[in-house]
Amino acid sequence: MTSIHYISKEFLSIKEVAKIMDNSFHIHLSEEATRAIQKCRTFLDEKLKNSEAPFYGINTGFGSLCNIKIEDNEIEVLQHNLVKSHACGMGEEVPIELTKIIMLLKIQSLSYGYSGVRIDVVQRLIDFYNHNIFPVIYQQGSLGASGDLAPLAHLSLALIGEGDVYFQGQKISAQEAHQKMNWKPLTLQSKEGLALLNGTQFSLAYSLWCSIQSDRLSKFSDIIHCISLEGFDGRIEPFDDRVHQNRPHPWQIFTATRCRNLLEGSEIIKREKVHVQDPYAFRCVPQVHGASKSTIDYVRNVIEIELNSVTDNPNIFPDTDAIISGGNFHAQPLALAADFLAIALSELGSISERRTYQLISGQRDLPPFLTDNAGLNSGFMIPQYTAASIASQNKQLCTPASVDSIVSCNGQEDHVSMAANAGTKCYKVVQNLKSLLAIELMLAAKALEYRRPLQSSATIESFISLYRNEVSAMQEDRILYKDMHQTVQFLDSINPNNFLINE
């Protein structure tokens, strides 16, 4: 039996969105949402019928054409022209996983009852979602102000039988998809095209996905660091709670506690050490990882506010008899958050690459490049090259998008957020971080073997045992890209929470 999620005005958390996605929930409108949508639409119809006043985008042109009045008999044409003219996306296609999130977020935003659309419009979006029909959207084209116009226009094209969709895994025309489902394409009425195109759902979907992934990868960063620390024969003292209470950043304290828990019971960490201090990449993990966690937490709060917001324009307020043109479509909060998140995740990748480098440096009784027959074998020399390349690309991707702005729409839209670019950049940083952690894990697992017969903690040994079921230890040179890709797949396949039981 398919699980159902009811769209309502109740607070929607990132965790709830992740649950909806992971379990392939079908979505339905709650009675509350249905009433709110109908009430707003009825108010708008009555307002247009009884008033000659211009209302932006409803009976006027768009952007710098906002002062041009549109006749009543042309309002439907206006909305269809808007969707078709704004579908100007370029670049790579948005992954289906992200498209599904965009659809859910658009449904949620329209359902608060401040956008003026009919039930039919929201229901058709729900039908697409529940039948896994995904409009083809392109990644480039949004300035993150006036909403994510170009990508959301591609989403909206499908509703009126234009553009392309993925239907049962195949790309076909939206018109053909309608025929297969025995549906008639929607005829948009006043405000509906604008409500569909306005909004921050493209930028939000990318930021949301990155937020969900950042939580997972932050946990893996801590776990894999502890494996590296054991392989490097590192010290436990930098994780002593007394040190962190002297500089009580909450996530720094949390990270130190997590590392102590992960290492609890290890024979390796308890043995007497020859060296007095470890390099920063090991010793300063509570400070570095903790600062990134603090950023992840901040971004989570920004995203959850946006998840529960109405971001199209104008907003319609039936209870106070008002239609107000504002700027909730301006995605500056998301742009700043996505830029900040990318920087925080890049730092997790940067310090990971430094640990990778230390593991192959021939220190602490480890052989150079973690191979017993160096010279004949190159061992793990080149994975560090790859990690350096990826870490460097992440740094390049961290040039903020949010500090940029290009005037558009003949000067009417004179400051834009570039949140879409911030989100798609952050998406790439997330993917890169996963690759960097996979490379570190591959080397850390090998370094740990040089500490045998000593055992690490039960938690770490369990993690390594699972990993070795997927990727065997390398004894002599072999083709390593396969191991690297399998390690990424391993990280995708397991839940880090299973190894954080003391939390």
Secondary structure, 3 states (H helix, E strand, C coil): CCCEEEECCCCCCHHHHHHHHHCCCEEEECHHHHHHHHHHHHHHHHHHHHCCCCCCCCCECCHHHCCCECCHHHHHHHHHHHHHHHCCCEEEECCHHHHHHHHHHHHHHHCCCCCCCCHHHHHHHHHHHHCCEEECCEEECCCCCCCCHHHHHHHHHHHCCCCEEEECCEEEEHHHHHHHHCCCCCCCCCCHHHHHHCCCHHHHHHHHHHHHHHHHHHHHHHHHHHHHHHHCCCCCHHHCHHHHHCCCCHHHHHHHHHHHHHHCCCHHHHCCCCCCCCCHHHHCHHHHHHHHHHHHHHHHHHHHHHHCCCCCCCEEEHHHCEEECCCCCCCHHHHHHHHHHHHHHHHHHHHHHHHHHHHCCCCCCCCHHHCCCECCECCCHHHHHHHHHHHHHHHHHCCCCCCCCCCEHHHCECCCCCHHHHHHHHHHHHHHHHHHHHHHHHHHHHHHHCCCCCCCCHHHHHHHHHHHHHCCCCCCCCCCHHHHHHHHHHHHHCCHHHHCCCC
